[in-house]
Amino acid sequence: MIQAGDYIKITVSDNGSGIEEEHLSHIFEPFFTTKSHSNVSGTGLGLSTVYGIIHSAGGYISVNSQKDIGTTFTIYLPRYEDKEEKVIKEKTIRPVFTPQKDFKILLVDDEDAVRFVTKKALTSKGFIVTDCENGENALKILAQQDDFDLLISDMVMQGMNGTTLIQKAKEAYPKLKTILMSGYSEDLFDQQNNESFSNTEFLQKPFEIITLLDKVRETLED
């Protein structure tokens, strides 16, 4: 149920074949997909991502679909109004994390821009960062250099995904600390969490640099 308030309404419709009634109640569930039964592969995480982003913004999304007529998604996002009065927030001085040793980090993400910015932020604080674009290469690097302190990986990548990478990495290197990054909600991570993810932290995308550094500090100091 939508709480009372001012919202911006966005409606997106198509005139496609519609969504089967038995699938309609599951489309926002992580990893639910019908594409596995066709020649087109899918992760079942697209609509889960949309739901997570809208929900985290305080919004709502609903769907209405009729077979052979089409599908309509309705999104409500809280209305933002710029107040004339300037509110001065008290600034809290955050402690700067200075590594006490040369921590080595393996960063894995198939988005070049994300990998570049993340690596730059970490190296600027004194971390030694090796980066690569997929899970397969990450495992090869770990096999060649087994002295990494931390593995940071995106969840959804081409080829091997981040959850599989972390599982395999921790099987081979149980003491390796890990952070899983994702644009999907932390609820999805919790659903996947098991013994293979001990000492694994979650970092929600998109994130601010200070949030990244705080998460790295917390993980390494734990």
SULQUI-V280400 format. One record per residue. N is the residue number from 0. RES is the residue in three letters. NEAR is the number of other ideal C-beta (glycine too) atoms within 12 Angstrom. Layout:
# SULQUI-V280400
n=[N/N]
res=[RES/RES]
near=[NEAR/NEAR]
This chain:
# SULQUI-V280400
n=[0/1/2/3/4/5/6/7/8/9/10/11/12/13/14/15/16/17/18/19/20/21/22/23/24/25/26/27/28/29/30/31/32/33/34/35/36/37/38/39/40/41/42/43/44/45/46/47/48/49/50/51/52/53/54/55/56/57/58/59/60/61/62/63/64/65/66/67/68/69/70/71/72/73/74/75/76/77/78/79/80/81/82/83/84/85/86/87/88/89/90/91/92/93/94/95/96/97/98/99/100/101/102/103/104/105/106/107/108/109/110/111/112/113/114/115/116/117/118/119/120/121/122/123/124/125/126/127/128/129/130/131/132/133/134/135/136/137/138/139/140/141/142/143/144/145/146/147/148/149/150/151/152/153/154/155/156/157/158/159/160/161/162/163/164/165/166/167/168/169/170/171/172/173/174/175/176/177/178/179/180/181/182/183/184/185/186/187/188/189/190/191/192/193/194/195/196/197/198/199/200/201/202/203/204/205/206/207/208/209/210/211/212/213/214/215/216/217/218/219/220/221]
res=[MET/ILE/GLN/ALA/GLY/ASP/TYR/ILE/LYS/ILE/THR/VAL/SER/ASP/ASN/GLY/SER/GLY/ILE/GLU/GLU/GLU/HIS/LEU/SER/HIS/ILE/PHE/GLU/PRO/PHE/PHE/THR/THR/LYS/SER/HIS/SER/ASN/VAL/SER/GLY/THR/GLY/LEU/GLY/LEU/SER/THR/VAL/TYR/GLY/ILE/ILE/HIS/SER/ALA/GLY/GLY/TYR/ILE/SER/VAL/ASN/SER/GLN/LYS/ASP/ILE/GLY/THR/THR/PHE/THR/ILE/TYR/LEU/PRO/ARG/TYR/GLU/ASP/LYS/GLU/GLU/LYS/VAL/ILE/LYS/GLU/LYS/THR/ILE/ARG/PRO/VAL/PHE/THR/PRO/GLN/LYS/ASP/PHE/LYS/ILE/LEU/LEU/VAL/ASP/ASP/GLU/ASP/ALA/VAL/ARG/PHE/VAL/THR/LYS/LYS/ALA/LEU/THR/SER/LYS/GLY/PHE/ILE/VAL/THR/ASP/CYS/GLU/ASN/GLY/GLU/ASN/ALA/LEU/LYS/ILE/LEU/ALA/GLN/GLN/ASP/ASP/PHE/ASP/LEU/LEU/ILE/SER/ASP/MET/VAL/MET/GLN/GLY/MET/ASN/GLY/THR/THR/LEU/ILE/GLN/LYS/ALA/LYS/GLU/ALA/TYR/PRO/LYS/LEU/LYS/THR/ILE/LEU/MET/SER/GLY/TYR/SER/GLU/ASP/LEU/PHE/ASP/GLN/GLN/ASN/ASN/GLU/SER/PHE/SER/ASN/THR/GLU/PHE/LEU/GLN/LYS/PRO/PHE/GLU/ILE/ILE/THR/LEU/LEU/ASP/LYS/VAL/ARG/GLU/THR/LEU/GLU/ASP]
near=[6/18/11/8/15/15/21/19/19/19/16/18/18/17/12/15/15/21/27/17/15/12/23/22/14/20/31/32/22/30/26/25/22/20/16/13/12/9/7/10/13/19/25/25/33/22/31/32/27/27/30/28/24/27/24/22/21/20/27/26/31/25/28/20/26/19/15/12/15/18/27/22/26/22/27/25/22/21/14/13/10/8/7/6/7/7/8/6/6/6/6/7/6/13/11/13/25/15/24/12/13/16/30/28/41/42/43/48/39/28/23/15/14/29/29/17/23/38/28/18/28/34/23/18/26/21/34/22/34/29/33/33/26/27/33/22/25/41/31/21/29/31/16/14/20/19/19/36/32/41/47/49/50/41/42/36/31/18/20/27/31/42/36/26/44/46/29/27/39/28/18/20/27/17/17/36/33/44/45/44/40/39/30/39/28/24/20/31/32/16/19/28/21/14/13/22/30/18/26/36/32/35/36/28/33/19/24/16/22/17/22/35/32/23/33/37/28/19/28/32/19/16]
